[in-house]
Amino acid sequence: MYKLKSHSGTKKRFKITSKGKVKFKKPGQRHLLIGDSSNQNRLSRKLVIISKQDIKIIKKNLPYAF
């Protein structure tokens, strides 16, 4: 059996926690931040846990991560 390739974009954007959850950083924190409120900026700094339905898609893209 040959090795499966991991999706390189998924590798860069998502991390797997020790419990098997998937976390990622929200987009929109690079430029054009003056228009956002300070509350929006503060909330978008946090890492987000992905829902269980979306984990199936990421499992296909990262076959050896889980």
PDB file with SEQRES, HELIX, SHEET and CRYST1 records, atoms N, CA, C and O in Angstrom:
SEQRES   1 A   66  MET TYR LYS LEU LYS SER HIS SER GLY THR LYS LYS ARG          
SEQRES   2 A   66  PHE LYS ILE THR SER LYS GLY LYS VAL LYS PHE LYS LYS          
SEQRES   3 A   66  PRO GLY GLN ARG HIS LEU LEU ILE GLY ASP SER SER ASN          
SEQRES   4 A   66  GLN ASN ARG LEU SER ARG LYS LEU VAL ILE ILE SER LYS          
SEQRES   5 A   66  GLN ASP ILE LYS ILE ILE LYS LYS ASN LEU PRO TYR ALA          
SEQRES   6 A   66  PHE                                                          
HELIX    1 AA1 SER A    8  ARG A   13  1                                   6    
HELIX    2 AA2 SER A   38  LEU A   43  1                                   6    
HELIX    3 AA3 LYS A   52  ASN A   61  1                                  10    
SHEET    1 AA1 3 PHE A  14  ILE A  16  0                                        
SHEET    2 AA1 3 VAL A  22  LYS A  25 -1                                        
SHEET    3 AA1 3 LEU A  47  ILE A  49 -1                                        
CRYST1    1.000    1.000    1.000  90.00  90.00  90.00 P 1           1          
ATOM      1  N   MET A   1       0.847  -1.190   0.000  1.00  0.00           N  
ATOM      2  CA  MET A   1       0.000   0.000   0.000  1.00  0.00           C  
ATOM      3  C   MET A   1       0.887   1.246   0.000  1.00  0.00           C  
ATOM      4  O   MET A   1       1.830   1.333   0.787  1.00  0.00           O  
ATOM      5  N   TYR A   2       0.601   2.185  -0.854  1.00  0.00           N  
ATOM      6  CA  TYR A   2       1.386   3.397  -0.941  1.00  0.00           C  
ATOM      7  C   TYR A   2       0.964   4.393   0.131  1.00  0.00           C  
ATOM      8  O   TYR A   2      -0.119   4.283   0.705  1.00  0.00           O  
ATOM      9  N   LYS A   3       1.831   5.365   0.393  1.00  0.00           N  
ATOM     10  CA  LYS A   3       1.531   6.380   1.402  1.00  0.00           C  
ATOM     11  C   LYS A   3       0.552   7.398   0.827  1.00  0.00           C  
ATOM     12  O   LYS A   3       0.613   7.739  -0.354  1.00  0.00           O  
ATOM     13  N   LEU A   4      -0.345   7.873   1.673  1.00  0.00           N  
ATOM     14  CA  LEU A   4      -1.276   8.926   1.269  1.00  0.00           C  
ATOM     15  C   LEU A   4      -0.629  10.283   1.505  1.00  0.00           C  
ATOM     16  O   LEU A   4       0.100  10.469   2.479  1.00  0.00           O  
ATOM     17  N   LYS A   5      -0.895  11.219   0.621  1.00  0.00           N  
ATOM     18  CA  LYS A   5      -0.347  12.561   0.797  1.00  0.00           C  
ATOM     19  C   LYS A   5      -1.296  13.401   1.641  1.00  0.00           C  
ATOM     20  O   LYS A   5      -2.515  13.329   1.488  1.00  0.00           O  
ATOM     21  N   SER A   6      -0.723  14.189   2.526  1.00  0.00           N  
ATOM     22  CA  SER A   6      -1.508  15.147   3.306  1.00  0.00           C  
ATOM     23  C   SER A   6      -1.705  16.400   2.474  1.00  0.00           C  
ATOM     24  O   SER A   6      -0.843  16.763   1.674  1.00  0.00           O  
ATOM     25  N   HIS A   7      -2.824  17.054   2.659  1.00  0.00           N  
ATOM     26  CA  HIS A   7      -3.111  18.300   1.963  1.00  0.00           C  
ATOM     27  C   HIS A   7      -2.271  19.405   2.602  1.00  0.00           C  
ATOM     28  O   HIS A   7      -2.393  19.663   3.799  1.00  0.00           O  
ATOM     29  N   SER A   8      -1.423  20.053   1.812  1.00  0.00           N  
ATOM     30  CA  SER A   8      -0.449  20.982   2.387  1.00  0.00           C  
ATOM     31  C   SER A   8      -1.117  22.228   2.970  1.00  0.00           C  
ATOM     32  O   SER A   8      -0.625  22.784   3.952  1.00  0.00           O  
ATOM     33  N   GLY A   9      -2.221  22.670   2.387  1.00  0.00           N  
ATOM     34  CA  GLY A   9      -2.925  23.828   2.948  1.00  0.00           C  
ATOM     35  C   GLY A   9      -3.569  23.508   4.274  1.00  0.00           C  
ATOM     36  O   GLY A   9      -3.611  24.357   5.165  1.00  0.00           O  
ATOM     37  N   THR A  10      -4.072  22.294   4.419  1.00  0.00           N  
ATOM     38  CA  THR A  10      -4.682  21.879   5.675  1.00  0.00           C  
ATOM     39  C   THR A  10      -3.628  21.729   6.757  1.00  0.00           C  
ATOM     40  O   THR A  10      -3.885  22.064   7.913  1.00  0.00           O  
ATOM     41  N   LYS A  11      -2.460  21.239   6.412  1.00  0.00           N  
ATOM     42  CA  LYS A  11      -1.366  21.101   7.375  1.00  0.00           C  
ATOM     43  C   LYS A  11      -1.019  22.440   8.007  1.00  0.00           C  
ATOM     44  O   LYS A  11      -0.748  22.522   9.205  1.00  0.00           O  
ATOM     45  N   LYS A  12      -1.031  23.500   7.182  1.00  0.00           N  
ATOM     46  CA  LYS A  12      -0.612  24.805   7.659  1.00  0.00           C  
ATOM     47  C   LYS A  12      -1.682  25.485   8.513  1.00  0.00           C  
ATOM     48  O   LYS A  12      -1.352  26.300   9.375  1.00  0.00           O  
ATOM     49  N   ARG A  13      -2.948  25.167   8.289  1.00  0.00           N  
ATOM     50  CA  ARG A  13      -4.027  25.926   8.914  1.00  0.00           C  
ATOM     51  C   ARG A  13      -4.629  25.282  10.156  1.00  0.00           C  
ATOM     52  O   ARG A  13      -5.230  25.979  10.973  1.00  0.00           O  
ATOM     53  N   PHE A  14      -4.484  23.973  10.318  1.00  0.00           N  
ATOM     54  CA  PHE A  14      -5.172  23.279  11.401  1.00  0.00           C  
ATOM     55  C   PHE A  14      -4.191  22.510  12.262  1.00  0.00           C  
ATOM     56  O   PHE A  14      -3.199  21.974  11.767  1.00  0.00           O  
ATOM     57  N   LYS A  15      -4.481  22.457  13.582  1.00  0.00           N  
ATOM     58  CA  LYS A  15      -3.683  21.679  14.525  1.00  0.00           C  
ATOM     59  C   LYS A  15      -4.618  20.727  15.257  1.00  0.00           C  
ATOM     60  O   LYS A  15      -5.781  21.052  15.497  1.00  0.00           O  
ATOM     61  N   ILE A  16      -4.111  19.560  15.608  1.00  0.00           N  
ATOM     62  CA  ILE A  16      -4.892  18.556  16.314  1.00  0.00           C  
ATOM     63  C   ILE A  16      -4.509  18.615  17.788  1.00  0.00           C  
ATOM     64  O   ILE A  16      -3.325  18.583  18.121  1.00  0.00           O  
ATOM     65  N   THR A  17      -5.507  18.701  18.680  1.00  0.00           N  
ATOM     66  CA  THR A  17      -5.227  18.702  20.110  1.00  0.00           C  
ATOM     67  C   THR A  17      -5.002  17.272  20.585  1.00  0.00           C  
ATOM     68  O   THR A  17      -5.194  16.322  19.825  1.00  0.00           O  
ATOM     69  N   SER A  18      -4.599  17.124  21.829  1.00  0.00           N  
ATOM     70  CA  SER A  18      -4.320  15.792  22.361  1.00  0.00           C  
ATOM     71  C   SER A  18      -5.586  14.953  22.501  1.00  0.00           C  
ATOM     72  O   SER A  18      -5.517  13.725  22.480  1.00  0.00           O  
ATOM     73  N   LYS A  19      -6.736  15.598  22.643  1.00  0.00           N  
ATOM     74  CA  LYS A  19      -8.006  14.877  22.760  1.00  0.00           C  
ATOM     75  C   LYS A  19      -8.611  14.553  21.395  1.00  0.00           C  
ATOM     76  O   LYS A  19      -9.650  13.897  21.324  1.00  0.00           O  
ATOM     77  N   GLY A  20      -7.975  15.005  20.306  1.00  0.00           N  
ATOM     78  CA  GLY A  20      -8.468  14.719  18.969  1.00  0.00           C  
ATOM     79  C   GLY A  20      -9.349  15.804  18.379  1.00  0.00           C  
ATOM     80  O   GLY A  20      -9.943  15.609  17.318  1.00  0.00           O  
ATOM     81  N   LYS A  21      -9.445  16.949  19.051  1.00  0.00           N  
ATOM     82  CA  LYS A  21     -10.204  18.063  18.489  1.00  0.00           C  
ATOM     83  C   LYS A  21      -9.310  18.820  17.508  1.00  0.00           C  
ATOM     84  O   LYS A  21      -8.086  18.687  17.532  1.00  0.00           O  
ATOM     85  N   VAL A  22      -9.939  19.612  16.650  1.00  0.00           N  
ATOM     86  CA  VAL A  22      -9.198  20.368  15.637  1.00  0.00           C  
ATOM     87  C   VAL A  22      -9.362  21.842  15.937  1.00  0.00           C  
ATOM     88  O   VAL A  22     -10.479  22.323  16.126  1.00  0.00           O  
ATOM     89  N   LYS A  23      -8.233  22.575  15.982  1.00  0.00           N  
ATOM     90  CA  LYS A  23      -8.301  24.011  16.232  1.00  0.00           C  
ATOM     91  C   LYS A  23      -7.640  24.764  15.085  1.00  0.00           C  
ATOM     92  O   LYS A  23      -6.767  24.236  14.396  1.00  0.00           O  
ATOM     93  N   PHE A  24      -8.075  26.016  14.891  1.00  0.00           N  
ATOM     94  CA  PHE A  24      -7.509  26.851  13.843  1.00  0.00           C  
ATOM     95  C   PHE A  24      -7.675  28.305  14.226  1.00  0.00           C  
ATOM     96  O   PHE A  24      -8.454  28.634  15.120  1.00  0.00           O  
ATOM     97  N   LYS A  25      -6.946  29.174  13.552  1.00  0.00           N  
ATOM     98  CA  LYS A  25      -7.012  30.604  13.823  1.00  0.00           C  
ATOM     99  C   LYS A  25      -7.974  31.252  12.838  1.00  0.00           C  
ATOM    100  O   LYS A  25      -7.965  30.951  11.645  1.00  0.00           O  
ATOM    101  N   LYS A  26      -8.798  32.141  13.359  1.00  0.00           N  
ATOM    102  CA  LYS A  26      -9.760  32.841  12.509  1.00  0.00           C  
ATOM    103  C   LYS A  26      -9.025  33.724  11.501  1.00  0.00           C  
ATOM    104  O   LYS A  26      -7.972  34.277  11.819  1.00  0.00           O  
ATOM    105  N   PRO A  27      -9.564  33.862  10.302  1.00  0.00           N  
ATOM    106  CA  PRO A  27      -8.941  34.752   9.321  1.00  0.00           C  
ATOM    107  C   PRO A  27      -9.257  36.213   9.605  1.00  0.00           C  
ATOM    108  O   PRO A  27     -10.121  36.520  10.427  1.00  0.00           O  
ATOM    109  N   GLY A  28      -8.561  37.107   8.929  1.00  0.00           N  
ATOM    110  CA  GLY A  28      -8.870  38.530   9.013  1.00  0.00           C  
ATOM    111  C   GLY A  28      -8.068  39.272  10.050  1.00  0.00           C  
ATOM    112  O   GLY A  28      -8.567  40.245  10.617  1.00  0.00           O  
ATOM    113  N   GLN A  29      -6.841  38.857  10.327  1.00  0.00           N  
ATOM    114  CA  GLN A  29      -6.021  39.550  11.320  1.00  0.00           C  
ATOM    115  C   GLN A  29      -4.709  40.057  10.729  1.00  0.00           C  
ATOM    116  O   GLN A  29      -3.743  40.255  11.466  1.00  0.00           O  
ATOM    117  N   ARG A  30      -4.657  40.269   9.425  1.00  0.00           N  
ATOM    118  CA  ARG A  30      -3.399  40.680   8.797  1.00  0.00           C  
ATOM    119  C   ARG A  30      -3.357  42.179   8.468  1.00  0.00           C  
ATOM    120  O   ARG A  30      -2.376  42.857   8.775  1.00  0.00           O  
ATOM    121  N   HIS A  31      -4.413  42.687   7.849  1.00  0.00           N  
ATOM    122  CA  HIS A  31      -4.412  44.097   7.453  1.00  0.00           C  
ATOM    123  C   HIS A  31      -5.850  44.592   7.431  1.00  0.00           C  
ATOM    124  O   HIS A  31      -6.785  43.808   7.592  1.00  0.00           O  
ATOM    125  N   LEU A  32      -6.027  45.904   7.231  1.00  0.00           N  
ATOM    126  CA  LEU A  32      -7.339  46.566   7.237  1.00  0.00           C  
ATOM    127  C   LEU A  32      -8.053  46.373   8.574  1.00  0.00           C  
ATOM    128  O   LEU A  32      -9.255  46.107   8.603  1.00  0.00           O  
ATOM    129  N   LEU A  33      -7.324  46.504   9.674  1.00  0.00           N  
ATOM    130  CA  LEU A  33      -7.889  46.252  10.998  1.00  0.00           C  
ATOM    131  C   LEU A  33      -8.472  47.511  11.643  1.00  0.00           C  
ATOM    132  O   LEU A  33      -9.140  47.419  12.672  1.00  0.00           O  
ATOM    133  N   ILE A  34      -8.230  48.680  11.055  1.00  0.00           N  
ATOM    134  CA  ILE A  34      -8.713  49.922  11.664  1.00  0.00           C  
ATOM    135  C   ILE A  34     -10.240  49.971  11.637  1.00  0.00           C  
ATOM    136  O   ILE A  34     -10.848  50.519  12.557  1.00  0.00           O  
ATOM    137  N   GLY A  35     -10.862  49.420  10.622  1.00  0.00           N  
ATOM    138  CA  GLY A  35     -12.314  49.476  10.516  1.00  0.00           C  
ATOM    139  C   GLY A  35     -13.040  48.599  11.520  1.00  0.00           C  
ATOM    140  O   GLY A  35     -14.222  48.819  11.784  1.00  0.00           O  
ATOM    141  N   ASP A  36     -12.361  47.609  12.084  1.00  0.00           N  
ATOM    142  CA  ASP A  36     -13.011  46.710  13.029  1.00  0.00           C  
ATOM    143  C   ASP A  36     -13.038  47.330  14.420  1.00  0.00           C  
ATOM    144  O   ASP A  36     -12.184  48.144  14.769  1.00  0.00           O  
ATOM    145  N   SER A  37     -14.026  46.935  15.201  1.00  0.00           N  
ATOM    146  CA  SER A  37     -14.071  47.390  16.590  1.00  0.00           C  
ATOM    147  C   SER A  37     -13.025  46.620  17.395  1.00  0.00           C  
ATOM    148  O   SER A  37     -12.562  45.556  16.982  1.00  0.00           O  
ATOM    149  N   SER A  38     -12.663  47.178  18.551  1.00  0.00           N  
ATOM    150  CA  SER A  38     -11.662  46.510  19.384  1.00  0.00           C  
ATOM    151  C   SER A  38     -12.191  45.179  19.889  1.00  0.00           C  
ATOM    152  O   SER A  38     -11.419  44.249  20.121  1.00  0.00           O  
ATOM    153  N   ASN A  39     -13.511  45.082  20.062  1.00  0.00           N  
ATOM    154  CA  ASN A  39     -14.114  43.825  20.509  1.00  0.00           C  
ATOM    155  C   ASN A  39     -13.950  42.748  19.433  1.00  0.00           C  
ATOM    156  O   ASN A  39     -13.636  41.602  19.752  1.00  0.00           O  
ATOM    157  N   GLN A  40     -14.160  43.104  18.172  1.00  0.00           N  
ATOM    158  CA  GLN A  40     -13.972  42.150  17.069  1.00  0.00           C  
ATOM    159  C   GLN A  40     -12.531  41.677  17.006  1.00  0.00           C  
ATOM    160  O   GLN A  40     -12.269  40.486  16.839  1.00  0.00           O  
ATOM    161  N   ASN A  41     -11.594  42.611  17.140  1.00  0.00           N  
ATOM    162  CA  ASN A  41     -10.179  42.248  17.077  1.00  0.00           C  
ATOM    163  C   ASN A  41      -9.796  41.320  18.219  1.00  0.00           C  
ATOM    164  O   ASN A  41      -9.042  40.367  18.023  1.00  0.00           O  
ATOM    165  N   ARG A  42     -10.305  41.590  19.390  1.00  0.00           N  
ATOM    166  CA  ARG A  42      -9.958  40.779  20.552  1.00  0.00           C  
ATOM    167  C   ARG A  42     -10.524  39.365  20.414  1.00  0.00           C  
ATOM    168  O   ARG A  42      -9.843  38.392  20.740  1.00  0.00           O  
ATOM    169  N   LEU A  43     -11.760  39.245  19.936  1.00  0.00           N  
ATOM    170  CA  LEU A  43     -12.374  37.929  19.794  1.00  0.00           C  
ATOM    171  C   LEU A  43     -11.740  37.107  18.679  1.00  0.00           C  
ATOM    172  O   LEU A  43     -11.716  35.879  18.755  1.00  0.00           O  
ATOM    173  N   SER A  44     -11.234  37.763  17.658  1.00  0.00           N  
ATOM    174  CA  SER A  44     -10.652  37.015  16.545  1.00  0.00           C  
ATOM    175  C   SER A  44      -9.227  36.556  16.839  1.00  0.00           C  
ATOM    176  O   SER A  44      -8.645  35.829  16.034  1.00  0.00           O  
ATOM    177  N   ARG A  45      -8.653  36.959  17.965  1.00  0.00           N  
ATOM    178  CA  ARG A  45      -7.324  36.481  18.341  1.00  0.00           C  
ATOM    179  C   ARG A  45      -7.347  35.047  18.850  1.00  0.00           C  
ATOM    180  O   ARG A  45      -6.335  34.349  18.785  1.00  0.00           O  
ATOM    181  N   LYS A  46      -8.491  34.607  19.353  1.00  0.00           N  
ATOM    182  CA  LYS A  46      -8.578  33.280  19.957  1.00  0.00           C  
ATOM    183  C   LYS A  46      -8.568  32.187  18.907  1.00  0.00           C  
ATOM    184  O   LYS A  46      -9.002  32.391  17.774  1.00  0.00           O  
ATOM    185  N   LEU A  47      -8.066  31.023  19.297  1.00  0.00           N  
ATOM    186  CA  LEU A  47      -8.172  29.851  18.445  1.00  0.00           C  
ATOM    187  C   LEU A  47      -9.569  29.266  18.592  1.00  0.00           C  
ATOM    188  O   LEU A  47     -10.181  29.370  19.655  1.00  0.00           O  
ATOM    189  N   VAL A  48     -10.073  28.656  17.533  1.00  0.00           N  
ATOM    190  CA  VAL A  48     -11.444  28.150  17.498  1.00  0.00           C  
ATOM    191  C   VAL A  48     -11.398  26.637  17.346  1.00  0.00           C  
ATOM    192  O   VAL A  48     -10.573  26.110  16.599  1.00  0.00           O  
ATOM    193  N   ILE A  49     -12.278  25.939  18.050  1.00  0.00           N  
ATOM    194  CA  ILE A  49     -12.420  24.493  17.901  1.00  0.00           C  
ATOM    195  C   ILE A  49     -13.472  24.231  16.826  1.00  0.00           C  
ATOM    196  O   ILE A  49     -14.544  24.836  16.834  1.00  0.00           O  
ATOM    197  N   ILE A  50     -13.158  23.334  15.912  1.00  0.00           N  
ATOM    198  CA  ILE A  50     -14.048  23.035  14.788  1.00  0.00           C  
ATOM    199  C   ILE A  50     -15.139  22.065  15.228  1.00  0.00           C  
ATOM    200  O   ILE A  50     -14.914  21.229  16.103  1.00  0.00           O  
ATOM    201  N   SER A  51     -16.308  22.174  14.628  1.00  0.00           N  
ATOM    202  CA  SER A  51     -17.419  21.289  14.969  1.00  0.00           C  
ATOM    203  C   SER A  51     -17.144  19.865  14.499  1.00  0.00           C  
ATOM    204  O   SER A  51     -16.298  19.641  13.633  1.00  0.00           O  
ATOM    205  N   LYS A  52     -17.859  18.911  15.074  1.00  0.00           N  
ATOM    206  CA  LYS A  52     -17.632  17.497  14.777  1.00  0.00           C  
ATOM    207  C   LYS A  52     -17.940  17.158  13.320  1.00  0.00           C  
ATOM    208  O   LYS A  52     -17.317  16.264  12.748  1.00  0.00           O  
ATOM    209  N   GLN A  53     -18.891  17.859  12.720  1.00  0.00           N  
ATOM    210  CA  GLN A  53     -19.248  17.577  11.332  1.00  0.00           C  
ATOM    211  C   GLN A  53     -18.093  17.920  10.384  1.00  0.00           C  
ATOM    212  O   GLN A  53     -17.875  17.226   9.391  1.00  0.00           O  
ATOM    213  N   ASP A  54     -17.360  18.983  10.690  1.00  0.00           N  
ATOM    214  CA  ASP A  54     -16.281  19.411   9.814  1.00  0.00           C  
ATOM    215  C   ASP A  54     -14.998  18.607  10.028  1.00  0.00           C  
ATOM    216  O   ASP A  54     -14.106  18.630   9.181  1.00  0.00           O  
ATOM    217  N   ILE A  55     -14.902  17.902  11.148  1.00  0.00           N  
ATOM    218  CA  ILE A  55     -13.703  17.103  11.411  1.00  0.00           C  
ATOM    219  C   ILE A  55     -13.558  15.986  10.377  1.00  0.00           C  
ATOM    220  O   ILE A  55     -12.438  15.593  10.049  1.00  0.00           O  
ATOM    221  N   LYS A  56     -14.668  15.475   9.863  1.00  0.00           N  
ATOM    222  CA  LYS A  56     -14.616  14.413   8.855  1.00  0.00           C  
ATOM    223  C   LYS A  56     -13.848  14.869   7.618  1.00  0.00           C  
ATOM    224  O   LYS A  56     -13.076  14.099   7.047  1.00  0.00           O  
ATOM    225  N   ILE A  57     -14.055  16.110   7.205  1.00  0.00           N  
ATOM    226  CA  ILE A  57     -13.371  16.644   6.027  1.00  0.00           C  
ATOM    227  C   ILE A  57     -11.877  16.750   6.294  1.00  0.00           C  
ATOM    228  O   ILE A  57     -11.062  16.426   5.430  1.00  0.00           O  
ATOM    229  N   ILE A  58     -11.524  17.201   7.484  1.00  0.00           N  
ATOM    230  CA  ILE A  58     -10.114  17.385   7.811  1.00  0.00           C  
ATOM    231  C   ILE A  58      -9.422  16.042   7.976  1.00  0.00           C  
ATOM    232  O   ILE A  58      -8.234  15.923   7.676  1.00  0.00           O  
ATOM    233  N   LYS A  59     -10.140  15.029   8.446  1.00  0.00           N  
ATOM    234  CA  LYS A  59      -9.550  13.692   8.563  1.00  0.00           C  
ATOM    235  C   LYS A  59      -9.149  13.140   7.192  1.00  0.00           C  
ATOM    236  O   LYS A  59      -8.159  12.417   7.081  1.00  0.00           O  
ATOM    237  N   LYS A  60      -9.901  13.471   6.170  1.00  0.00           N  
ATOM    238  CA  LYS A  60      -9.554  13.016   4.823  1.00  0.00           C  
ATOM    239  C   LYS A  60      -8.295  13.725   4.336  1.00  0.00           C  
ATOM    240  O   LYS A  60      -7.461  13.125   3.658  1.00  0.00           O  
ATOM    241  N   ASN A  61      -8.162  15.005   4.685  1.00  0.00           N  
ATOM    242  CA  ASN A  61      -7.016  15.786   4.204  1.00  0.00           C  
ATOM    243  C   ASN A  61      -5.742  15.520   5.005  1.00  0.00           C  
ATOM    244  O   ASN A  61      -4.641  15.712   4.489  1.00  0.00           O  
ATOM    245  N   LEU A  62      -5.875  15.081   6.256  1.00  0.00           N  
ATOM    246  CA  LEU A  62      -4.719  14.758   7.095  1.00  0.00           C  
ATOM    247  C   LEU A  62      -4.823  13.304   7.550  1.00  0.00           C  
ATOM    248  O   LEU A  62      -5.212  13.056   8.692  1.00  0.00           O  
ATOM    249  N   PRO A  63      -4.493  12.348   6.708  1.00  0.00           N  
ATOM    250  CA  PRO A  63      -4.764  10.952   7.025  1.00  0.00           C  
ATOM    251  C   PRO A  63      -3.971  10.399   8.201  1.00  0.00           C  
ATOM    252  O   PRO A  63      -4.419   9.445   8.837  1.00  0.00           O  
ATOM    253  N   TYR A  64      -2.804  10.967   8.511  1.00  0.00           N  
ATOM    254  CA  TYR A  64      -1.968  10.407   9.571  1.00  0.00           C  
ATOM    255  C   TYR A  64      -2.004  11.237  10.846  1.00  0.00           C  
ATOM    256  O   TYR A  64      -1.259  10.943  11.781  1.00  0.00           O  
ATOM    257  N   ALA A  65      -2.830  12.243  10.914  1.00  0.00           N  
ATOM    258  CA  ALA A  65      -2.843  13.139  12.078  1.00  0.00           C  
ATOM    259  C   ALA A  65      -3.665  12.572  13.226  1.00  0.00           C  
ATOM    260  O   ALA A  65      -3.406  12.911  14.381  1.00  0.00           O  
ATOM    261  N   PHE A  66      -4.651  11.717  12.945  1.00  0.00           N  
ATOM    262  CA  PHE A  66      -5.547  11.245  14.002  1.00  0.00           C  
ATOM    263  C   PHE A  66      -5.166   9.860  14.475  1.00  0.00           C  
ATOM    264  O   PHE A  66      -5.817   9.310  15.364  1.00  0.00           O  
TER     265      PHE A  66                                                      
END                                                                             
